[in-house]
């Protein structure tokens, strides 16, 4: 595991006590490996939640097709109407104090809302541009962009918000308690996660 990731945990929590954080949030660029990290944490007993679930319900109510573009705009609309932390606030109500890993946190407002839980920790999953592009191509998810130039152009739109209702991945990443670098193999990622799991306090 990269040294700065371990330091990130120790700086916030002090000496690890070998206990478990029960609310973990993930942020990171597209195809950085967040879903893989979620699956690993679920295998350790955490529930899986996503701020996007509230957006999906919103789109369904309005009869709008679920696509990456519509999810982005639907999230922006909810934040404009209800405030920047609304998706996280709705999620906290759903989990009602339970253990969970939250996929794809995209705004500082969501982080502020989640920090109502004292056991919350935010992890940035970070990977290089080429690695992420190759992963996006190999997984071939519905709605994934097949053009490399468009892939990175769309990503930059999400990186910095034009207003408070927009996605702001750059600002969200600065709030992370630690960084998990995912530029290697799946085996390396799992090894790093095992080390991280031991370090996380509760």
N, C-alpha and C positions, 0 to 999 in steps of 0.2 A: 504494500500500500504506500502511496506517496507520502513523504514525511509531513507535508503541510496538512494532509487530511487528518493524521493522528493529532497534530498540534491543534487543529481546529476543535476537536473534541475536548482536549485537555484545557484549552484556554477558557472555554465556557463553563465546564463542569468541574475542573480540578482533577484530582487523582481518581481514575475509574474505580467504582466499587463493585463491578461485576454484577450489575443488576440490569434491568431492561427498560429502556424508553418504550412507552406504549403508543405514542403518536408520532409517526415519522412522516414528514412531507418531502416530496421530491420535486426538484425543478431542474430544467436543462433544455438544451436545444433539441430540435426534432431528430429522432433516431439516435439519440445519445446513449440509449440503453435503459431508459427508465422502466419500461415494462418488464425487462429482464430482472431488474432489481426488485420490482414489486413481487414478481413470482417467487424470487428467492426468500423475501421477507414473509410472504404468505406461508411458505414451507416451514417457517419458524413459529407459526402460530398467529400472526397478525391478520386481521381482516383487510380486505382491499377496498378502497374507496377512491372516488375521483370527483374533483370539482366539476368536471364535464357532465356528470350524471344529472346535475340540476339543469344544465343547458339542454341536455337531451329531452328531459321532461318538458321544458319550455317549448322546444321545437315541435314536439309531438302534439302538445295542446294547440299549437297554431297551424298544424298540418303541414309543416315544412320538412322537406327531406333532410336527413342527417348526412351532411358532408363536412369535410374539414372547414371549408369556407363558411358554411352556415353555422357550424359550432363556434367559430371565432366571432362572427357577427352576433350570434345569439348571446354569447357571453358578454360582449361589449354592450348590448342592449340592456341586459339585466343589470350590469354595473352602472349604466347611465341612469336607470330608473330607481334602483334600490341601494346604490352605494358600492364602493369599490371592493368591499369585503363580503358582499352578499353570497357568493358561491361557497365560500368557506363557512359562513355563518349557517347556511342551510345544511352543509355537511356535518357540522358539529351537532346540530339538532338530530340528524339521522343516526349518528353513531352513539350519542347519548353517553359519553364518558368511556366508551369501549376502546379496546386496542385496535389500531389500524395503521396501515401505510397509505398515504394519499398520493396519487399519481398526478403529475403535471400541474404544479402550482405556478401561476403565470403573472401574478401581480403582487406588489408590496402590500396592497390592501388586504389580500387574502392571507399573507403572512401575519400581518398585525392581528387579524381576527383569530387565527389559529394559535397565536401566542397567549390567548386567554387560558389555554391549557399549559400548566407549568411543565408538563412532561413532553412538550412539543420540541422536536428538533428538525431543522431544515437541512437537507442534503442536496447539493448541486451535483448532478451526474454530468460529467464533462467528457467530450470526445472531440477529436479533430474533424475538420470539414470532410476530408476524403473518406475517413472511416464511417462517418455518418451517412454520406451519400451511398457508399457501398452497402451498408446495412439496409437503407431504405429500398434499394433496388432488389436485394436478395429476399427481403420479407414480402414484397409485393402486396401490401395491404390495399384494400379497397379505398380509393381516394388519395393514395400516395401519388406524388408528382413524378412523372417519368422523364422530365426534361431537367438536366442538371442546372442550367442557368436559372430556370424558373424556381427550382428547389431552393437555391440560395437567395434569390431575390425576395421570395416570399418570407423566408426566414428573417431577413433584415427588417421587414415590415413589423414583424412580431417582437423584434429585439428592443425597440424603443417606442414607447407609447406617444401618440400625438396629443392625447388628453388623458385624464384620470380613468376613463372607462376602458381604455385599450390595454392590450397585453404589453407587458414590459419585462421581458426576460432578463435584460441586462441589470435593471435595478433590483429585480427579485434575486438574482444570483448574488448580488453584493450582501444580501441578508443571510446567506447560508451559514450554518454553523460549521459545516465542513464540506470539502470537495472530494468527490470520488471520481478519479480519472479512469476512463474506460476506453483506452486506446488499444488494448491487447486482446487476448483470446477470452473466450467464455470461461475457461478454466481459471485464468488469472483473475477475472472479475469475481468469480466465486471464492477464490482464495482471499482476495481483498475484503470481501463481505464477511467472511468468517472472522478475519482479524478485527474488523469494525464491530461486529456483533459482540465480541468479548469486551471491547472498550466502552460500549455504550452504557451509561448509567441509567438508573430508573428513579 
